[in-house]
Each structure stands twice: as structure tokens, then as C-alpha cells.
Amino acid sequence: MRITDFPVPDTAAARGARELIAQYHSPALINHVVRSWLWAEAFAVIEDRAGIDHELLYAAALLHDIGLVPAFDNHVLGYEEAGGHVGEAMAAGAGWPRERRQRINEVIVRHNWPEVDPALDVEGYLLEIATGLDIGGRRDTDIPLEFRQEVLAIYPRLALADEFGAGVRDQSERKPHSHARRLFDGGVTDRLASNPLERL
């Protein structure tokens, strides 16, 4: 398994997502969302998942944390819900029909669920387990070591633990009803620090 096994989509939506993260995300968060896409694609191969909408998965992965950015922070909604609406707006600009625009919203929102049933939403499931790996180190050994090392060499973690931890803490304090509060209360900052990917 190599990074080159997963071609980067070259569509209006994919380009739009890349432009948004380049403008609004820090280098650490850019690397995080790209790694999340690569882990999602790798899990799809390992689990022999069929029928994946790769463009949808890519765009959702790149935008799944855009709601943490001050420009898109919503004073009421959790960051995954705010990000889902950003994804929908971007997809509308790319010409996606309404039903598919709703799908990017669902995938982004569901990445923060404790668990996603792949029978309900395979892209949401893949993004949820991929971010679970990149943030908390879940199922790290399911991904071949050589692939993990290649991905981390090209997309290093940088200050992700500090940046993401601070973002979730801020969201949890201002939005105690949100998934950010569940993550923070569940020890996400400790999981970030102890993630085995930090030591590769």
C-alpha cells in the first residue's frame, strides 16, 4: 500500500475543498485532514469496502474540521455541524445536486459520532474510523506500518495535538451541548498526546 495507490480527485469540489483548507487551516490541520482521507481510503481497501464515492469522501475529509476555524465557527452549532454546512455550500458551488450536497453534510457531521454503521453511511463510517486513528490512535496497527510511516513522513503531525486539543476545549466550553464537549470530557487531549502515531 502506497500513497500513490490513492489518486487525488481533480474535480471542482475537490479543488474547492483544497482551496478552502489552504486558505483557512494551519499546516498541522491541513496535514491532519489529508491524513484522515488517506487513512479512510486505506481502511476501505483493508476492509474490502465497495461502492465508495471517492470524491465525496475526499471533499468531506478535507472539510471535516473547517468548523473549528474562526471564520466558520458557529455560535450555536457544534463544529462538525458548522463544517457540514460549509461542505454543502462548497458542493453547491461545484454543481452537486441537492441530495449529494446533503450527503457531504451527513458525512462531515457523522465523523464525530461515537460510531457509524457502514450499512447506513459507508463514507461517514470510513471518515469516523480514520479520524479516530489520527486523533486517538484507534486501530493503528490495522494500517500497514510502511504506509503509516510514508504518510507521516509526507504529512507530519506538527503541532496537531496542541492545536486540535485547544480547539476542542474552546468549543466544549462555549457549546456544552456539542460533541466537542463529549470529546473533551472523554479525554481527547490525553489521547492526542499518547497517540502512537506521534512516536512513528
PASEBA-1860 file (N, C-alpha, C; in nm, 3 decimals):
! residues 200
1> MRITDFPV> 0.085/-0.119/0.000/0.000/0.000/0.000/0.089/0.124/0.000 ~ 0.064/0.213/-0.097/0.139/0.337/-0.109/0.043/0.454/-0.129 ~ 0.091/0.575/-0.100/0.009/0.693/-0.120/-0.037/0.703/-0.265 ~ 0.049/0.665/-0.357/0.016/0.674/-0.499/-0.097/0.580/-0.540 ~ -0.132/0.486/-0.452/-0.246/0.399/-0.481/-0.379/0.474/-0.475 ~ -0.377/0.594/-0.415/-0.500/0.670/-0.393/-0.492/0.803/-0.468 ~ -0.537/0.806/-0.593/-0.527/0.930/-0.671/-0.613/1.041/-0.612 ~ -0.557/1.161/-0.611/-0.630/1.278/-0.560/-0.735/1.318/-0.663
9> PDTAAARG> -0.861/1.327/-0.624/-0.965/1.368/-0.720/-0.935/1.507/-0.778 ~ -0.962/1.522/-0.906/-0.942/1.650/-0.973/-1.076/1.696/-1.028 ~ -1.162/1.742/-0.937/-1.295/1.789/-0.973/-1.315/1.926/-0.912 ~ -1.423/1.992/-0.949/-1.449/2.125/-0.894/-1.462/2.119/-0.742 ~ -1.531/2.018/-0.690/-1.549/2.007/-0.545/-1.417/1.979/-0.476 ~ -1.336/1.890/-0.532/-1.208/1.859/-0.472/-1.117/1.981/-0.471 ~ -1.115/2.053/-0.582/-1.033/2.174/-0.588/-1.085/2.279/-0.489 ~ -1.216/2.291/-0.479/-1.274/2.386/-0.384/-1.236/2.353/-0.241
17> ARELIAQY> -1.243/2.225/-0.206/-1.205/2.185/-0.070/-1.058/2.214/-0.044 ~ -0.973/2.186/-0.142/-0.830/2.214/-0.124/-0.805/2.363/-0.107 ~ -0.875/2.445/-0.184/-0.856/2.590/-0.172/-0.901/2.641/-0.036 ~ -1.010/2.587/0.015/-1.059/2.629/0.146/-0.961/2.595/0.258 ~ -0.910/2.474/0.258/-0.818/2.440/0.367/-0.686/2.515/0.353 ~ -0.642/2.538/0.229/-0.518/2.614/0.210/-0.533/2.756/0.263 ~ -0.652/2.812/0.252/-0.675/2.949/0.297/-0.699/2.958/0.447 ~ -0.767/2.860/0.505/-0.815/2.875/0.641/-0.748/2.785/0.745
25> HSPALINH> -0.689/2.674/0.704/-0.630/2.582/0.801/-0.482/2.611/0.823 ~ -0.435/2.579/0.943/-0.292/2.581/0.972/-0.225/2.462/0.903 ~ -0.093/2.463/0.890/-0.025/2.345/0.833/-0.056/2.216/0.907 ~ -0.066/2.222/1.040/-0.095/2.100/1.116/-0.234/2.046/1.084 ~ -0.333/2.135/1.072/-0.468/2.088/1.040/-0.480/2.044/0.894 ~ -0.407/2.110/0.804/-0.406/2.062/0.665/-0.354/1.919/0.661 ~ -0.242/1.894/0.727/-0.187/1.759/0.727/-0.283/1.660/0.791 ~ -0.351/1.703/0.897/-0.447/1.614/0.965/-0.560/1.572/0.871
33> VVRSWLWA> -0.619/1.667/0.800/-0.734/1.631/0.716/-0.691/1.548/0.597 ~ -0.571/1.574/0.543/-0.523/1.491/0.432/-0.492/1.350/0.482 ~ -0.427/1.341/0.597/-0.403/1.207/0.654/-0.534/1.133/0.678 ~ -0.634/1.205/0.727/-0.764/1.142/0.754/-0.822/1.082/0.626 ~ -0.807/1.153/0.515/-0.853/1.099/0.387/-0.775/0.973/0.351 ~ -0.644/0.977/0.367/-0.562/0.862/0.331/-0.592/0.742/0.420 ~ -0.609/0.766/0.550/-0.646/0.653/0.639/-0.782/0.597/0.598 ~ -0.878/0.684/0.563/-1.010/0.637/0.523/-1.001/0.548/0.399
41> EAFAVIED> -0.924/0.591/0.301/-0.907/0.511/0.179/-0.837/0.379/0.212 ~ -0.740/0.384/0.302/-0.669/0.261/0.339/-0.762/0.163/0.409 ~ -0.845/0.213/0.501/-0.941/0.125/0.568/-1.039/0.065/0.467 ~ -1.079/0.143/0.366/-1.169/0.090/0.264/-1.107/-0.030/0.193 ~ -0.978/-0.022/0.164/-0.908/-0.133/0.099/-0.895/-0.251/0.194 ~ -0.852/-0.224/0.316/-0.829/-0.332/0.413/-0.958/-0.408/0.443 ~ -1.069/-0.334/0.449/-1.198/-0.397/0.481/-1.276/-0.437/0.356 ~ -1.215/-0.416/0.240/-1.277/-0.454/0.113/-1.415/-0.391/0.097
49> RAGIDHEL> -1.422/-0.260/0.126/-1.548/-0.186/0.113/-1.571/-0.149/-0.033 ~ -1.689/-0.175/-0.082/-1.723/-0.146/-0.221/-1.821/-0.029/-0.227 ~ -1.832/0.029/-0.346/-1.930/0.134/-0.369/-1.898/0.266/-0.304 ~ -1.769/0.293/-0.282/-1.728/0.417/-0.217/-1.738/0.534/-0.316 ~ -1.797/0.643/-0.272/-1.796/0.768/-0.351/-1.667/0.841/-0.311 ~ -1.562/0.822/-0.390/-1.430/0.872/-0.353/-1.422/1.024/-0.355 ~ -1.493/1.087/-0.445/-1.494/1.234/-0.447/-1.561/1.287/-0.320 ~ -1.673/1.229/-0.284/-1.743/1.269/-0.162/-1.655/1.248/-0.040
57> LYAAALLH> -1.592/1.132/-0.030/-1.506/1.101/0.084/-1.390/1.201/0.093 ~ -1.330/1.233/-0.021/-1.218/1.326/-0.023/-1.260/1.465/0.024 ~ -1.366/1.517/-0.035/-1.410/1.652/0.000/-1.453/1.660/0.145 ~ -1.525/1.559/0.192/-1.569/1.558/0.332/-1.449/1.549/0.427 ~ -1.352/1.466/0.393/-1.234/1.453/0.478/-1.160/1.585/0.488 ~ -1.143/1.653/0.376/-1.070/1.780/0.380/-1.144/1.886/0.460 ~ -1.275/1.882/0.459/-1.353/1.988/0.524/-1.407/1.949/0.661 ~ -1.373/1.832/0.712/-1.443/1.784/0.832/-1.415/1.868/0.956
65> DIGLVPAF> -1.305/1.942/0.960/-1.276/2.026/1.077/-1.281/2.175/1.046 ~ -1.338/2.213/0.932/-1.340/2.355/0.893/-1.422/2.438/0.992 ~ -1.513/2.375/1.065/-1.592/2.447/1.163/-1.514/2.490/1.286 ~ -1.390/2.442/1.301/-1.303/2.488/1.409/-1.240/2.623/1.377 ~ -1.242/2.661/1.249/-1.179/2.785/1.204/-1.266/2.904/1.247 ~ -1.207/3.009/1.303/-1.288/3.123/1.348/-1.383/3.177/1.240 ~ -1.341/3.178/1.116/-1.426/3.232/1.010/-1.555/3.153/0.991 ~ -1.555/3.025/1.030/-1.672/2.940/1.011/-1.730/2.890/1.144
73> DNHVLGYE> -1.678/2.939/1.253/-1.728/2.900/1.385/-1.872/2.948/1.400 ~ -1.958/2.858/1.443/-2.099/2.890/1.463/-2.125/2.903/1.613 ~ -2.192/3.008/1.654/-2.207/3.033/1.798/-2.302/2.934/1.866 ~ -2.378/2.859/1.788/-2.473/2.762/1.844/-2.435/2.619/1.807 ~ -2.406/2.595/1.680/-2.383/2.459/1.632/-2.243/2.409/1.666 ~ -2.232/2.278/1.685/-2.102/2.216/1.702/-2.018/2.232/1.576 ~ -1.888/2.217/1.590/-1.800/2.242/1.476/-1.823/2.146/1.361 ~ -1.866/2.024/1.390/-1.893/1.930/1.280/-2.021/1.969/1.206
81> EAGGHVGE> -2.119/2.024/1.279/-2.241/2.070/1.212/-2.214/2.195/1.128 ~ -2.137/2.288/1.184/-2.099/2.406/1.107/-2.020/2.366/0.983 ~ -1.928/2.271/1.000/-1.849/2.223/0.887/-1.934/2.155/0.782 ~ -2.037/2.084/0.825/-2.128/2.020/0.729/-2.195/2.122/0.640 ~ -2.232/2.237/0.696/-2.295/2.341/0.615/-2.195/2.407/0.521 ~ -2.070/2.421/0.566/-1.966/2.472/0.475/-1.948/2.375/0.358 ~ -1.945/2.248/0.389/-1.932/2.148/0.283/-2.047/2.154/0.185 ~ -2.167/2.173/0.237/-2.284/2.182/0.149/-2.276/2.304/0.058
89> AMAAGAGW> -2.233/2.417/0.114/-2.221/2.539/0.034/-2.116/2.522/-0.075 ~ -2.002/2.462/-0.038/-1.898/2.437/-0.137/-1.947/2.345/-0.248 ~ -2.020/2.240/-0.209/-2.072/2.144/-0.307/-2.174/2.209/-0.399 ~ -2.253/2.301/-0.346/-2.350/2.372/-0.431/-2.275/2.451/-0.538 ~ -2.167/2.517/-0.497/-2.087/2.591/-0.593/-2.023/2.503/-0.698 ~ -1.998/2.377/-0.660/-1.939/2.281/-0.754/-2.043/2.215/-0.843 ~ -2.171/2.249/-0.820/-2.276/2.197/-0.906/-2.335/2.065/-0.863 ~ -2.312/2.022/-0.739/-2.371/1.897/-0.692/-2.522/1.913/-0.675
97> PRERRQRI> -2.600/1.811/-0.707/-2.745/1.819/-0.682/-2.773/1.817/-0.533 ~ -2.894/1.855/-0.495/-2.929/1.873/-0.354/-2.902/1.748/-0.271 ~ -2.939/1.631/-0.322/-2.924/1.508/-0.244/-2.777/1.481/-0.213 ~ -2.690/1.508/-0.310/-2.547/1.483/-0.288/-2.488/1.590/-0.196 ~ -2.538/1.711/-0.203/-2.494/1.815/-0.110/-2.529/1.775/0.034 ~ -2.644/1.716/0.051/-2.683/1.669/0.184/-2.590/1.559/0.233 ~ -2.541/1.479/0.138/-2.452/1.370/0.176/-2.321/1.422/0.235 ~ -2.263/1.528/0.178/-2.137/1.577/0.235/-2.160/1.632/0.375
105> NEVIVRHN> -2.276/1.693/0.396/-2.310/1.741/0.529/-2.318/1.622/0.625 ~ -2.387/1.517/0.586/-2.402/1.400/0.673/-2.268/1.337/0.707 ~ -2.182/1.322/0.607/-2.053/1.257/0.630/-1.969/1.339/0.728 ~ -1.967/1.471/0.710/-1.889/1.556/0.799/-1.946/1.551/0.941 ~ -2.078/1.559/0.955/-2.139/1.552/1.088/-2.111/1.417/1.153 ~ -2.126/1.310/1.079/-2.115/1.177/1.137/-1.972/1.140/1.174 ~ -1.873/1.210/1.121/-1.735/1.175/1.159/-1.715/1.194/1.309 ~ -1.798/1.275/1.373/-1.786/1.299/1.517/-1.877/1.210/1.600
113> WPEVDPAL> -1.955/1.125/1.536/-2.036/1.030/1.612/-1.944/0.931/1.682 ~ -1.986/0.875/1.796/-1.904/0.772/1.861/-1.883/0.649/1.771 ~ -1.981/0.624/1.685/-1.974/0.507/1.597/-2.071/0.528/1.482 ~ -2.030/0.487/1.361/-2.116/0.497/1.243/-2.132/0.357/1.184 ~ -2.254/0.319/1.157/-2.283/0.190/1.094/-2.250/0.202/0.945 ~ -2.158/0.121/0.893/-2.126/0.131/0.750/-2.244/0.100/0.659 ~ -2.342/0.025/0.709/-2.461/-0.002/0.629/-2.547/0.122/0.613 ~ -2.535/0.214/0.708/-2.608/0.341/0.700/-2.534/0.441/0.612
121> DVEGYLLE> -2.402/0.450/0.629/-2.323/0.554/0.562/-2.178/0.507/0.557 ~ -2.138/0.448/0.446/-2.003/0.391/0.441/-1.897/0.500/0.441 ~ -1.923/0.613/0.374/-1.824/0.721/0.375/-1.813/0.784/0.513 ~ -1.929/0.801/0.581/-1.927/0.851/0.717/-1.854/0.756/0.811 ~ -1.876/0.627/0.792/-1.805/0.526/0.871/-1.654/0.535/0.850 ~ -1.613/0.543/0.724/-1.469/0.547/0.694/-1.404/0.672/0.752 ~ -1.473/0.785/0.742/-1.416/0.908/0.797/-1.412/0.903/0.950 ~ -1.513/0.841/1.011/-1.515/0.830/1.158/-1.399/0.744/1.207
129> IATGLDIG> -1.375/0.630/1.144/-1.265/0.546/1.193/-1.129/0.606/1.156 ~ -1.123/0.678/1.045/-0.997/0.742/1.005/-0.958/0.853/1.101 ~ -1.055/0.936/1.140/-1.025/1.042/1.236/-1.001/0.984/1.375 ~ -1.067/0.872/1.405/-1.038/0.803/1.531/-0.893/0.758/1.538 ~ -0.838/0.717/1.425/-0.696/0.682/1.419/-0.609/0.806/1.432 ~ -0.638/0.909/1.354/-0.547/1.024/1.352/-0.551/1.104/1.481 ~ -0.665/1.107/1.548/-0.675/1.181/1.674/-0.642/1.092/1.793 ~ -0.703/0.976/1.800/-0.689/0.893/1.920/-0.604/0.770/1.906
137> GRRDTDIP> -0.555/0.741/1.786/-0.470/0.624/1.766/-0.544/0.492/1.756 ~ -0.678/0.498/1.742/-0.755/0.374/1.734/-0.720/0.295/1.608 ~ -0.704/0.166/1.627/-0.682/0.070/1.517/-0.556/0.102/1.436 ~ -0.456/0.160/1.498/-0.337/0.199/1.423/-0.268/0.081/1.357 ~ -0.266/-0.033/1.425/-0.195/-0.148/1.368/-0.272/-0.216/1.256 ~ -0.397/-0.175/1.233/-0.470/-0.228/1.117/-0.413/-0.174/0.986 ~ -0.346/-0.059/0.993/-0.286/0.003/0.875/-0.142/-0.043/0.866 ~ -0.095/-0.092/0.751/0.044/-0.139/0.742/0.145/-0.033/0.790
145> LEFRQEVL> 0.245/-0.078/0.864/0.343/0.013/0.922/0.411/0.098/0.814 ~ 0.447/0.037/0.703/0.517/0.111/0.598/0.431/0.224/0.543 ~ 0.301/0.202/0.535/0.211/0.306/0.486/0.198/0.416/0.590 ~ 0.184/0.379/0.716/0.178/0.480/0.821/0.303/0.568/0.818 ~ 0.418/0.506/0.803/0.543/0.580/0.802/0.552/0.673/0.680 ~ 0.509/0.623/0.563/0.512/0.706/0.443/0.420/0.827/0.458 ~ 0.299/0.804/0.507/0.204/0.914/0.522/0.257/1.018/0.621 ~ 0.312/0.972/0.732/0.360/1.065/0.834/0.486/1.139/0.789
153> AIYPRLAL> 0.565/1.078/0.703/0.684/1.145/0.651/0.645/1.261/0.560 ~ 0.540/1.244/0.483/0.498/1.348/0.388/0.403/1.447/0.453 ~ 0.321/1.398/0.545/0.223/1.483/0.615/0.245/1.471/0.766 ~ 0.352/1.530/0.819/0.384/1.515/0.962/0.277/1.577/1.052 ~ 0.276/1.533/1.176/0.173/1.576/1.269/0.192/1.719/1.319 ~ 0.316/1.768/1.319/0.344/1.905/1.361/0.282/1.932/1.497 ~ 0.209/2.041/1.513/0.152/2.077/1.644/0.005/2.037/1.654 ~ -0.034/1.929/1.586/-0.176/1.890/1.585/-0.231/1.870/1.726
161> ADEFGAGV> -0.157/1.801/1.811/-0.208/1.770/1.945/-0.245/1.897/2.020 ~ -0.158/1.996/2.015/-0.186/2.122/2.085/-0.298/2.200/2.018 ~ -0.294/2.210/1.886/-0.393/2.292/1.814/-0.532/2.231/1.823 ~ -0.543/2.102/1.795/-0.675/2.040/1.797/-0.729/2.034/1.939 ~ -0.642/2.001/2.034/-0.685/1.997/2.172/-0.738/2.132/2.219 ~ -0.670/2.239/2.182/-0.716/2.372/2.221/-0.848/2.407/2.154 ~ -0.863/2.369/2.027/-0.987/2.398/1.956/-1.106/2.325/2.016 ~ -1.088/2.199/2.050/-1.197/2.122/2.109/-1.229/2.174/2.250
169> RDQSERKP> -1.127/2.209/2.325/-1.152/2.264/2.459/-1.234/2.393/2.449 ~ -1.197/2.481/2.359/-1.270/2.607/2.340/-1.415/2.580/2.300 ~ -1.434/2.490/2.206/-1.570/2.457/2.161/-1.651/2.396/2.275 ~ -1.589/2.310/2.353/-1.662/2.243/2.461/-1.706/2.341/2.568 ~ -1.626/2.443/2.592/-1.662/2.542/2.693/-1.775/2.632/2.645 ~ -1.773/2.668/2.517/-1.875/2.758/2.464/-2.001/2.686/2.420 ~ -1.990/2.556/2.390/-2.104/2.478/2.340/-2.112/2.347/2.419 ~ -2.155/2.353/2.543/-2.154/2.234/2.628/-2.247/2.123/2.581
177> HSHARRLF> -2.338/2.153/2.488/-2.429/2.052/2.434/-2.367/1.976/2.317 ~ -2.247/2.013/2.274/-2.192/1.964/2.148/-2.110/1.837/2.165 ~ -2.076/1.776/2.050/-1.987/1.660/2.051/-1.848/1.698/2.099 ~ -1.809/1.825/2.082/-1.679/1.869/2.133/-1.671/1.847/2.284 ~ -1.780/1.873/2.354/-1.781/1.852/2.499/-1.763/1.704/2.531 ~ -1.832/1.618/2.454/-1.816/1.473/2.475/-1.671/1.432/2.453 ~ -1.610/1.485/2.346/-1.471/1.452/2.317/-1.378/1.500/2.429 ~ -1.400/1.624/2.471/-1.312/1.681/2.573/-1.327/1.606/2.706
185> DGGVTDRL> -1.453/1.583/2.746/-1.478/1.510/2.870/-1.426/1.366/2.861 ~ -1.422/1.314/2.740/-1.374/1.177/2.720/-1.223/1.164/2.713 ~ -1.151/1.275/2.731/-1.005/1.269/2.737/-0.934/1.281/2.605 ~ -0.990/1.357/2.509/-0.929/1.366/2.378/-0.788/1.425/2.384 ~ -0.764/1.517/2.476/-0.630/1.575/2.483/-0.526/1.471/2.526 ~ -0.564/1.382/2.616/-0.473/1.274/2.657/-0.451/1.176/2.543 ~ -0.557/1.146/2.469/-0.544/1.053/2.357/-0.456/1.112/2.247 ~ -0.468/1.241/2.224/-0.382/1.307/2.126/-0.235/1.293/2.166
193> ASNPLERL> -0.205/1.318/2.291/-0.068/1.314/2.339/-0.011/1.173/2.335 ~ -0.096/1.071/2.362/-0.047/0.934/2.369/-0.066/0.857/2.238 ~ -0.114/0.924/2.135/-0.137/0.858/2.005/-0.006/0.795/1.956 ~ -0.007/0.664/1.925/0.116/0.601/1.877/0.171/0.662/1.748 ~ 0.087/0.730/1.671/0.136/0.796/1.551/0.235/0.907/1.585 ~ 0.224/0.962/1.705/0.318/1.067/1.748/0.460/1.014/1.762 ~ 0.473/0.881/1.776/0.605/0.823/1.801/0.665/0.757/1.678 ~ 0.594/0.759/1.566/0.648/0.697/1.445/0.743/0.792/1.374
END
